Every structure is written in structure tokens, then in C-alpha cells.
Amino acid sequence: FKQLVDEKRNALVDVRSVLAFGGGHITGALNIPGTPVLSIWAGWMLKREQPILLVLEKDDDLDEVLRLFVRTGYTKFAGYLLGGMKAWDAMGYPNERIGQMTVRELADQKFEMQIVDVRSPREWKGGHIPGARHIFLPELEKRLGELERNKPTAVYCASGYRASIATSILRPNGFEKLWNVPGSWEAWKKAGLPVENSAG
């Protein structure tokens, strides 16, 4: 599996939860958690002709995860990591982490940080975190030049799912000081924190 990863010819997709991915993942992995909406986001984020290497929460999840991919037309798989990240870590191979920041921590930090909202344009217009920059997730890779790589960056969406996909794109592109915001917009609103509308 490591040899296949090192060849960089396949799409490396980690389908574990947002928090598990943040706690440690293989460098360059794209995080698309293995819930039913995986089918939608695989369609947005992956090239159909590129074989997929999978990192699972547990080996027993393989059939269900394959079903989610096949549902949206992905049928090329190069393999999966037997034993998951525990097996990878047991071999002493390197991994990367992405920090998790609560909405309260973000509210305290926001003037020092680059905040990226990766929700849809409609969601953005319905209200967003003051000072945030909006880049719809499917456009993120093409619009990386609009962001400052050296600035501490926090990413949010509605719940943290899409934000984790976004952080897994940003990290290999040189964003070292990077955080996902679990709970994201839903948690921000529930905490009663300030909201800005699209008119400013």
C-alpha cells in the first residue's frame, strides 16, 4: 500500500471521520468521510478515470464504502489499507495532523486568522462568520491563489464535513497553519456568535 501511495498515480482517499482524519492521516490524502453524502462529494472532487486507494475506519466498512463510490460511477480501485491507520502507524510511517478549533476559539482568534467558508453561494448569502472569505468547495483548488499560504487559516462549512475535505486539499498545497472547525456554521449560530449577511 505504501508503495502505491508513493507512486502518486492513484487518488488517496481517507473515508474516516473528520476528527479521526485530523488526528493523523497519510500525507496527501483527501478526506471524504464515508457517510451517504460521500457519493456527492466524490463526484465533485475525484477524477473518474483515476484508481482510488482507500483508508477506512475499519476493514469491515469496505463493502459499504465501495457501494457509496459505485453509486456515483467510481469503479476503479487500486486497494485499501489493511488494518487502517493503526497498521500504518505501527510500521513507523509518517503521518500528518490537522488541528481542530471550536467556534469559541475561532471567535477569539478571528482577527488574526484567514477564515475560509466553503459552503455553497446560497448558504453564504444566508449569513456567514464576519470577515470570512467565501470559496465554494468545488472551486477551491482553482482559487488557491486567492489565499495566503503563510497565514493561520481556519476552514468552516455547515457542520465540518466539507471543511475537512477543504483542509485535506489545502494542507498538501502548503497551508501549514491550518484548522478545521467541527460543528462549523451550525455551532457558530447555536453559540450566539456574531453573524454577517452577504450585504456586509
Rosetta blueprint (number, residue, H / E / L):
1 F L
2 K H
3 Q H
4 L H
5 V H
6 D H
7 E H
8 K L
9 R L
10 N L
11 A E
12 L E
13 V E
14 D E
15 V L
16 R L
17 S L
18 V H
19 L H
20 A H
21 F H
22 G H
23 G H
24 G L
25 H E
26 I L
27 T L
28 G L
29 A L
30 L E
31 N E
32 I L
33 P L
34 G L
35 T L
36 P L
37 V L
38 L H
39 S H
40 I H
41 W H
42 A H
43 G H
44 W H
45 M H
46 L L
47 K L
48 R L
49 E L
50 Q L
51 P L
52 I E
53 L E
54 L E
55 V E
56 L L
57 E L
58 K L
59 D H
60 D H
61 D H
62 L H
63 D H
64 E H
65 V H
66 L H
67 R H
68 L H
69 F H
70 V H
71 R H
72 T L
73 G L
74 Y L
75 T L
76 K L
77 F E
78 A E
79 G E
80 Y E
81 L L
82 L L
83 G L
84 G H
85 M H
86 K H
87 A H
88 W H
89 D H
90 A H
91 M L
92 G L
93 Y L
94 P L
95 N L
96 E E
97 R L
98 I L
99 G E
100 Q E
101 M L
102 T L
103 V H
104 R H
105 E H
106 L H
107 A H
108 D H
109 Q H
110 K H
111 F H
112 E H
113 M L
114 Q E
115 I E
116 V E
117 D E
118 V L
119 R L
120 S L
121 P H
122 R H
123 E H
124 W H
125 K H
126 G L
127 G L
128 H E
129 I L
130 P L
131 G L
132 A L
133 R E
134 H E
135 I L
136 F L
137 L H
138 P H
139 E H
140 L L
141 E H
142 K H
143 R H
144 L H
145 G H
146 E H
147 L L
148 E L
149 R L
150 N L
151 K L
152 P L
153 T E
154 A E
155 V E
156 Y E
157 C L
158 A L
159 S L
160 G L
161 Y H
162 R H
163 A H
164 S H
165 I H
166 A H
167 T H
168 S H
169 I H
170 L H
171 R H
172 P H
173 N H
174 G L
175 F L
176 E L
177 K L
178 L E
179 W E
180 N E
181 V L
182 P L
183 G L
184 S H
185 W H
186 E H
187 A H
188 W H
189 K H
190 K H
191 A L
192 G L
193 L L
194 P L
195 V L
196 E E
197 N L
198 S L
199 A L
200 G L
